[in-house]
């Protein structure tokens, strides 16, 4: 979702993205010509991970997601923009770990390692930190930065009071702390529903649907962690001890 959504936006060209190309010294006209190429590569990566999620591609996706997130503060935006996009790199990193991470084996194959049970805590913590970061980042953009686009989205719902953005930000920061402290199944399902609702405001406010799709990591992280934790709850402790 992240790469296909991001790539589709790039294929259409996004004028605001030229400032990120400028970080590397690429002028605006050249950036607009390069954008469809970068977008096409992103779409190809998104399709590749659906068809054959090899480890090399997954590691590239995690690194590229982190790099594009860091371009925002490098271009003069708030550092919380990079934190909020944790879903762009954290979920790809979790899938990379599921594929064996840096264990011996081919980088052109999806190989579930023999010691997969030993990797589950690492995968769970990756998704846990990812979920907490994306909540904290979005919360800080509401609470501290007061990002104008959020105010416009809430206004579309008839919420024009000045306390709306700080209240949303405080709630999301509280959710981030709760996920770090005790990520229960019900809490994670609430976070999933919350993120689906808040991110749906983008297309409702006139942004392309691809923006909602691009934020797929924000839905995948809490959902993946919820399923992982529920799976552990359903396995009898005696079976877990035997497996260990």
BELJOVEN-V195766 format. One record per backbone hydrogen bond with DSSP energy under -1.0 kcal/mol. CO is the residue of the C=O (numbers start at 1). NH is the residue of the N-H. E is the energy in kcal/mol with one decimal. If there is no record, write none. Layout:
co->CO nh->NH e->E
co->CO nh->NH e->E
This chain:
co->1 nh->5 e->-2.6
co->2 nh->6 e->-2.6
co->3 nh->7 e->-2.5
co->4 nh->8 e->-2.5
co->5 nh->9 e->-1.8
co->6 nh->10 e->-2.0
co->7 nh->11 e->-2.4
co->8 nh->12 e->-1.4
co->9 nh->13 e->-1.1
co->14 nh->17 e->-1.6
co->15 nh->18 e->-1.5
co->16 nh->19 e->-1.1
co->17 nh->20 e->-1.4
co->17 nh->21 e->-1.4
co->18 nh->22 e->-1.8
co->21 nh->24 e->-1.2
co->21 nh->26 e->-2.0
co->22 nh->25 e->-1.8
co->27 nh->31 e->-2.5
co->28 nh->32 e->-2.3
co->29 nh->33 e->-1.2
co->30 nh->34 e->-2.1
co->31 nh->35 e->-2.2
co->34 nh->38 e->-2.4
co->35 nh->39 e->-2.8
co->36 nh->40 e->-2.5
co->37 nh->41 e->-2.0
co->38 nh->42 e->-2.2
co->39 nh->43 e->-2.3
co->40 nh->44 e->-2.2
co->41 nh->45 e->-2.2
co->42 nh->46 e->-2.4
co->43 nh->47 e->-2.4
co->44 nh->48 e->-2.2
co->45 nh->49 e->-2.1
co->47 nh->51 e->-1.9
co->48 nh->52 e->-3.4
co->52 nh->54 e->-2.2
co->54 nh->58 e->-2.0
co->55 nh->59 e->-2.4
co->56 nh->60 e->-1.9
co->57 nh->61 e->-2.4
co->58 nh->62 e->-2.1
co->59 nh->63 e->-2.4
co->60 nh->64 e->-3.0
co->61 nh->65 e->-2.5
co->62 nh->66 e->-1.9
co->63 nh->67 e->-2.5
co->64 nh->68 e->-2.7
co->65 nh->69 e->-1.5
co->66 nh->70 e->-2.3
co->67 nh->71 e->-1.2
co->69 nh->72 e->-1.0
co->70 nh->74 e->-1.7
co->71 nh->75 e->-1.5
co->72 nh->77 e->-2.4
co->73 nh->76 e->-1.5
co->78 nh->81 e->-1.6
co->79 nh->83 e->-1.4
co->80 nh->84 e->-2.8
co->83 nh->86 e->-1.5
co->85 nh->88 e->-1.7
co->86 nh->90 e->-3.6
co->89 nh->93 e->-1.9
co->90 nh->94 e->-2.1
co->91 nh->95 e->-2.1
co->92 nh->96 e->-2.1
co->93 nh->97 e->-2.1
co->94 nh->98 e->-2.0
co->95 nh->99 e->-1.5
co->96 nh->101 e->-2.5
co->97 nh->100 e->-1.6
co->100 nh->103 e->-2.4
co->107 nh->56 e->-2.7
co->109 nh->55 e->-1.2
co->116 nh->120 e->-1.0
co->119 nh->123 e->-2.6
co->120 nh->124 e->-3.0
co->121 nh->125 e->-2.4
co->122 nh->126 e->-1.9
co->123 nh->127 e->-2.3
co->124 nh->128 e->-2.4
co->125 nh->129 e->-2.8
co->126 nh->130 e->-2.2
co->127 nh->131 e->-2.5
co->128 nh->132 e->-2.3
co->129 nh->133 e->-2.8
co->130 nh->134 e->-2.4
co->131 nh->135 e->-1.8
co->132 nh->136 e->-2.7
co->133 nh->137 e->-3.0
co->134 nh->138 e->-1.8
co->135 nh->139 e->-2.6
co->136 nh->140 e->-2.6
co->137 nh->141 e->-1.9
co->138 nh->142 e->-1.2
co->139 nh->143 e->-3.2
co->140 nh->144 e->-2.8
co->140 nh->145 e->-1.9
co->141 nh->147 e->-2.1
co->147 nh->150 e->-1.3
co->147 nh->151 e->-1.2
co->148 nh->152 e->-1.9
co->149 nh->153 e->-1.9
co->150 nh->154 e->-2.6
co->151 nh->155 e->-2.2
co->152 nh->156 e->-1.4
co->154 nh->159 e->-2.5
co->155 nh->158 e->-1.7
co->158 nh->160 e->-1.0
co->161 nh->164 e->-1.6
co->163 nh->167 e->-2.2
co->164 nh->168 e->-2.7
co->165 nh->169 e->-2.8
co->166 nh->170 e->-2.7
co->167 nh->171 e->-2.2
co->168 nh->172 e->-2.4
co->169 nh->173 e->-2.3
co->170 nh->174 e->-2.1
co->171 nh->175 e->-2.4
co->172 nh->176 e->-2.2
co->173 nh->177 e->-2.1
co->174 nh->178 e->-2.2
co->175 nh->179 e->-2.5
co->176 nh->180 e->-2.0
co->177 nh->181 e->-2.3
co->178 nh->182 e->-3.2
co->182 nh->184 e->-1.9
co->184 nh->188 e->-2.2
co->185 nh->189 e->-1.9
co->186 nh->190 e->-2.0
co->187 nh->191 e->-2.4
co->188 nh->192 e->-2.4
co->189 nh->193 e->-2.4
co->190 nh->194 e->-2.8
co->191 nh->195 e->-2.7
co->192 nh->196 e->-2.4
co->193 nh->197 e->-2.1
co->194 nh->198 e->-2.8
co->195 nh->199 e->-2.5
co->196 nh->200 e->-1.2
co->199 nh->202 e->-1.3
co->200 nh->204 e->-1.6
co->201 nh->205 e->-1.8
co->202 nh->207 e->-2.3
co->203 nh->206 e->-1.4
co->208 nh->211 e->-1.8
co->209 nh->213 e->-1.8
co->210 nh->214 e->-2.9
co->211 nh->215 e->-1.1
co->213 nh->216 e->-1.5
co->215 nh->218 e->-1.7
co->216 nh->219 e->-1.2
co->216 nh->220 e->-2.5
co->217 nh->221 e->-2.0
co->219 nh->223 e->-1.7
co->220 nh->224 e->-3.2
co->221 nh->225 e->-2.3
co->222 nh->226 e->-2.3
co->223 nh->227 e->-2.4
co->224 nh->228 e->-2.2
co->225 nh->229 e->-2.7
co->226 nh->230 e->-2.5
co->227 nh->231 e->-2.2
co->228 nh->232 e->-1.6
co->229 nh->233 e->-2.0
co->230 nh->234 e->-1.7
co->236 nh->240 e->-1.9
co->237 nh->241 e->-2.4
co->238 nh->242 e->-2.0
co->239 nh->243 e->-2.4
co->240 nh->244 e->-2.3
